[in-house]
Amino acid sequence: MAERILIIEDEEKIARVLQLELEFEGYETGIAYTGSDGLILYREQQWDLILLDVMMPVMSGIEVLKRIRATEFSTPVLMLTAKDELEDKVSGLDLGANDYITKPFEIEELLARIRVALRLHKKNQEKVTNDEEKNPFFHKYAGLSMHEKTREVMKDGLSIDLTPREFELLLYLLKHPKQVLTREQILDRVWGYDYYGDTNVVDVYIRYVRKKIDKGSNNPLIQTVRGVGYVLKEQTHET
């Protein structure tokens, strides 16, 4: 599968040249001409690397970078800066940019920096995966991951904000993937054995969690087993 690069650049000619060069090299690309549109594209799709111009109207590249790094530090970001923007270069690196390249630049230099950033990212991801697999507090299944200690929840690389009860409910399901759990089992584990309320509370919270982890997904993970309860598993499509 081709690696995907998001170009956030307000000068359309530059953005188009970058797109043509990157696609010639075998990358898939997306373009946004404003910081706000770039942020939307970043959140809606999966990207392996972001090319981010510093000087843009309304929302600068620095502000876009702040918002990206507020939720994750994994995706490599290469800043495109003008010669006299030393302060922005320093700010970008301090905020989590992986590298910067000064305009005007040679396309071969940019491509080389992209290759280096992608190579380091892949190496770091492999290390993180190996470390996480050895961590008893880390749980992962079908693009969904949760860490019991940090209470970090990710779905397909995007951070998900859960309430404490939603977190405990999803964690219980994730610890028992592909296993059908009854409402009573869920109540005992998540609400406690001394809970005497209506079992419908499970259905209500399942809906809450589904909205957050399955929103916009073609592969909803929490399945209803009629008359029994719920199961966390990938859907299988019969042909």
C-alpha positions in Angstrom: 0.0 0.0 0.0 1.3 3.4 -1.0 2.3 5.8 1.8 0.0 8.8 2.1 1.2 12.4 2.4 -1.0 15.4 3.2 0.1 18.7 1.7 -1.1 21.8 3.6 0.1 24.8 1.5 -1.8 28.0 0.6 0.1 28.6 -2.7 -1.7 26.5 -5.2 1.1 26.3 -7.7 3.5 25.0 -5.1 1.0 22.6 -3.7 0.3 21.2 -7.2 4.0 20.8 -8.0 4.5 18.9 -4.7 1.5 16.7 -5.5 2.8 15.8 -9.0 6.3 15.1 -7.8 5.1 13.0 -4.8 2.7 11.0 -6.9 5.4 10.4 -9.5 7.4 8.9 -6.6 4.5 6.5 -5.8 3.0 8.3 -2.8 -0.7 9.0 -2.5 -1.5 12.6 -1.7 -4.1 15.0 -0.4 -4.1 18.8 -0.6 -5.5 21.5 1.6 -5.0 25.2 0.9 -5.8 26.5 4.3 -4.8 25.5 7.8 -8.4 24.8 8.9 -9.1 22.6 5.8 -5.8 20.8 6.4 -6.8 20.1 10.0 -10.1 18.7 8.8 -8.4 16.4 6.3 -5.9 15.3 8.9 -8.7 14.3 11.3 -10.9 12.6 8.7 -8.2 10.4 7.0 -5.1 8.4 7.8 -1.8 10.0 6.8 1.8 8.8 7.0 3.4 12.2 6.8 2.3 15.9 6.6 4.0 18.7 4.7 2.9 21.9 6.4 3.6 25.4 5.3 4.2 27.9 8.1 2.9 31.1 6.6 -0.8 30.7 5.9 -3.8 33.1 6.4 -6.4 32.6 9.1 -4.7 29.6 10.7 -0.9 29.4 10.5 1.1 26.2 10.2 2.3 26.7 13.7 -1.3 26.7 15.0 -2.1 23.6 12.9 0.9 21.9 14.4 -0.2 22.8 17.9 -3.6 21.2 17.3 -2.1 18.1 15.8 0.4 17.6 18.6 -2.4 18.1 21.2 -3.7 14.7 20.3 -0.8 12.7 18.9 3.0 12.8 18.4 3.3 9.9 15.9 2.6 11.3 12.4 5.8 13.0 11.0 5.4 16.7 10.2 7.8 18.5 7.9 7.5 22.3 8.0 8.0 24.4 4.9 9.4 27.8 5.9 10.8 31.0 4.2 14.5 31.9 4.7 13.8 34.7 7.3 11.4 32.6 9.5 14.0 31.4 12.1 11.7 32.0 15.0 9.0 29.9 13.3 11.5 27.1 12.7 12.5 27.0 16.4 8.8 27.2 17.4 7.9 24.4 15.1 10.7 22.1 16.3 9.8 22.9 19.9 6.1 22.0 19.2 7.0 18.7 17.7 7.8 19.2 14.0 10.1 16.4 12.8 12.0 18.5 10.3 11.8 21.7 8.3 12.9 22.7 4.8 13.5 26.3 3.6 11.9 27.7 0.5 12.9 27.7 -2.2 14.1 24.1 -2.1 15.2 21.5 -4.5 12.6 18.7 -4.8 15.3 16.0 -4.5 16.2 17.4 -1.0 12.6 17.4 0.0 12.1 13.8 -1.2 15.2 12.7 0.7 13.9 14.3 3.9 10.5 12.7 3.4 12.2 9.3 3.0 14.2 9.8 6.2 11.2 10.9 8.2 9.1 7.9 7.0 11.9 5.5 7.7 12.4 6.8 11.2 8.6 6.8 11.8 8.3 3.1 10.7 11.2 2.1 12.9 9.7 4.0 15.9 6.3 2.4 15.3 7.8 -1.1 15.2 9.6 -0.4 18.5 6.4 1.0 20.1 4.5 -2.1 18.9 7.1 -4.4 20.4 7.2 -2.6 23.7 3.4 -2.4 23.9 3.0 -6.1 23.2 5.1 -6.8 26.3 3.0 -4.4 28.4 0.3 -6.1 30.5 -1.6 -2.8 30.7 -1.9 -2.3 27.0 -4.7 -3.9 25.0 -5.2 -3.9 21.3 -7.7 -5.3 18.8 -8.6 -4.4 15.2 -7.3 -0.9 15.2 -8.6 -0.2 18.7 -6.1 0.2 21.5 -6.3 1.1 25.2 -3.8 1.7 28.0 -5.1 1.0 31.5 -2.5 3.2 33.3 -2.4 6.3 31.0 -6.1 5.8 30.0 -5.2 6.6 26.4 -7.7 5.3 23.9 -6.9 5.2 20.1 -9.0 4.0 17.1 -7.2 3.8 13.8 -4.6 6.2 15.0 -7.0 8.8 16.3 -7.4 9.7 20.0 -10.8 9.1 21.6 -12.1 10.8 24.7 -14.2 8.6 27.0 -15.8 9.2 30.4 -14.6 6.9 33.2 -17.6 4.6 32.9 -17.3 4.4 29.1 -13.6 3.6 29.5 -14.3 0.7 31.9 -17.0 -0.6 29.7 -14.9 -0.6 26.5 -11.9 -2.0 28.4 -13.9 -5.0 29.6 -15.0 -5.7 26.1 -11.5 -5.3 24.7 -10.1 -7.7 27.3 -12.5 -10.3 26.0 -12.5 -9.9 22.2 -14.8 -12.2 20.2 -16.4 -13.4 23.5 -20.2 -12.7 23.9 -20.8 -11.0 27.2 -24.2 -10.9 28.8 -25.6 -7.7 30.2 -25.4 -9.2 33.7 -21.7 -9.9 33.2 -21.1 -6.4 32.1 -23.0 -4.9 35.0 -21.1 -7.0 37.5 -17.7 -6.0 36.1 -18.3 -2.4 35.2 -21.0 -1.2 37.7 -20.2 -3.6 40.5 -22.0 -6.6 42.0 -24.0 -4.4 44.4 -25.6 -2.4 41.5 -29.4 -2.8 41.7 -30.5 -0.5 38.8 -32.0 -1.3 35.5 -29.9 -3.5 33.1 -30.9 -1.0 30.3 -28.0 1.2 31.6 -25.7 -1.2 29.7 -27.6 -0.6 26.4 -27.4 3.2 27.0 -23.6 3.2 27.6 -23.0 0.8 24.7 -24.7 3.4 22.4 -22.5 6.1 23.9 -19.3 4.1 23.2 -20.4 3.0 19.8 -20.9 6.7 18.7 -17.3 7.4 19.7 -15.4 4.4 18.4 -17.4 3.5 15.4 -18.2 7.0 14.1 -17.6 7.1 10.3 -16.3 3.6 10.3 -17.1 0.9 7.8 -16.1 -1.7 10.3 -18.1 -1.2 13.6 -16.6 -3.3 16.4 -19.3 -3.6 19.0 -21.9 -6.2 17.9 -25.3 -6.9 19.4 -26.1 -10.5 20.1 -29.9 -10.5 20.4 -31.3 -11.8 23.6 -27.8 -12.2 25.1 -25.6 -9.2 25.2 -22.7 -7.8 23.3 -19.4 -8.8 21.7 -16.3 -6.9 20.4 -15.3 -8.3 17.1 -14.7 -7.4 13.5 -17.5 -7.9 11.1 -17.1 -10.6 8.5 -18.5 -10.1 5.0 -19.8 -13.2 3.4 -19.3 -13.5 -0.4 
